[in-house]
Each structure stands twice: as structure tokens, then as C-alpha cells.
């Protein structure tokens, strides 16, 4: 559904359906503008037969429209074709780099301990990135390629998922896996905090990509020794919100901690951000003692990182 406001959110138009007979999932991920077009990415819930938290059956799709067209008209929008995660790879295909971290059934979660549940591997919550540097291996000089960096549900930490969407001559948006010079496919890519919902923003002022994500500090703890305040699995620390910058979205430099809760219960996670002059504005899902747990939080907190470009070194 889409709605519009012409008075800065005081009143809104009637909602318009852009799709029908489809199921979607979305989060507070970035919106990308390029060549007079707006792009956003959402997860289509494709395979609905998986039990529990279904990230394996999600298909990340880009929605694109010309900003000069009527965005309330479904005909103004093009939606990319995309496979679901489990149409690309299965857990049995992977080895040698610790993914998946735990063993689960193919189409159902595994209960690893009391209240500790691991879902089959998958992806979700895509951020759109376009590489502007012609020196970058994945730079497209025609400007027709977008890369989607997605939260990787692997049971571990340290990786995000990656896929690319390429505009064809006829306007179609085609999804494909990215490759490295060895011609190996790069479905997983190192990214600090890529195991939980993150936010990537390109800043024209610094010519850098900025990343907000949750900082893991103790993901290797045994299930039997976990803090009772930690939500679900060891990789689910949500109380430290970290900031990084990068010139290429592969090599990330630590810039600092934006916010930290007093304990693991006091979440500071699921961020979004925007540049405001010399400052970085941050919104995140937070919790205090009144929150049910770090996942089902009760607050929204606002943070300002003043003169954030001075953090570059």
C-alpha cells in the first residue's frame, strides 16, 4: 500500500494498493534515489510452507518509480523479479566458514534450549547500495546496477547477505548473484552487525557509506551460560548501537558507539538515519525496564551525532 501527503504529514491521501494477492515484509531500511527514480526494497513472503520465523522463504524485490510520475498510480512502479533464499542455496551446500551456525530442519525451526529457537538460514531487510567509485570491482559505469545488502539469518554473526539487481534495456529489473574475480559467488559478505537489522546510508559530503548496526560482544557463549536478559540466541545482543564508515561496503572502519543500554534488556537496535547538515540523525527501537524483552521493546529513541564526518580517520 502507498499513501501520500502534501502538507508534511498533517493529512494523507486514501491508500492505494501497488500489488495484489501477495504477502510482504518490510522494515526501516534505506530509500535510494538515482537518475530521477526512487528505489526501495522489500521482502516478498514467497514460500509460506516454512514453520516459524520464515526468512528462508523471503524474496528481496526492488520497487522503482520515476519521481516525476504519479507514485499513487500502480502503473508507475516496476518491481524486480527475485528468488527466495531457499531457491538459491540450502544449508547442505555450505561448509568451511561456519554457516549455518546451528543445525535446523530444512523447513522448521530447532529448539536448542528452553525458549532458545533457531530458524532455518535466510535473509531479510534489504538496504540498497550503488557503487559510484569507478575503481570498485562492482561498479557499473552505466549506472544500472543496484546491490542489496541484507540481514543474514545464519545463527552466527559477522555476515550479511548480498544480491544485485540490474536494469535491462527494456526496463525490467533482473536479480542475480554477485561474483568475485575467482568467479565464486558472493552470497555472504562480511559486515559488522549483519546478523541483525542494520541501515546503510551513502553520504555525498564524505563520499563514504555509513553503517548503523548492533554490536555483538559475546556470541560464542554457550547456550547454558547465557544471560537471562539476552533475547533468544547468543548472537542476539541488541543493546549496543555501533557506527562504521566505508569506501566500498566491504572494509568497514569503526567510528564509535551511538547508543548503549544500561543492560542487555535495554535495547538500542533496529536503527535508521539521515544526514542533517554536518550531523547524523538516528532513530532506533529501544527499551527500558518496562519493555517485555530486547526484541519486543517499548520505546523509540532519537540521537544526534554531531559533526559525524570528523569521525573519519
Secondary structure, 3 states (H helix, E strand, C coil): CECCCCCCCCCCCCCECCCCCCCEECCCCCEEEECCEEEEEEEEECCCCCCCCCCCCEEEEEEEEECCCCCCCHHHEEECCCCCHHHCCCHHHCCCCCCCCCCCCCCCCEEEECCEEECCCEEEEEEEECCCCCCCCCCCCCCCEEEEEEEEECCCCCEEEEEEEEECCCCCEEEECCECCCCCECCEEECCCCCCCCEEEEECCCCEEEEEEECCCCCCCCHHHCCCCCCCCCCCCCCEEEEEEECCCCCCEEEEEEEECCCCCCCEEEEEEEEECCEEEEEEEECCCCCCCCCCCCEEEEEEECCHHHHCC
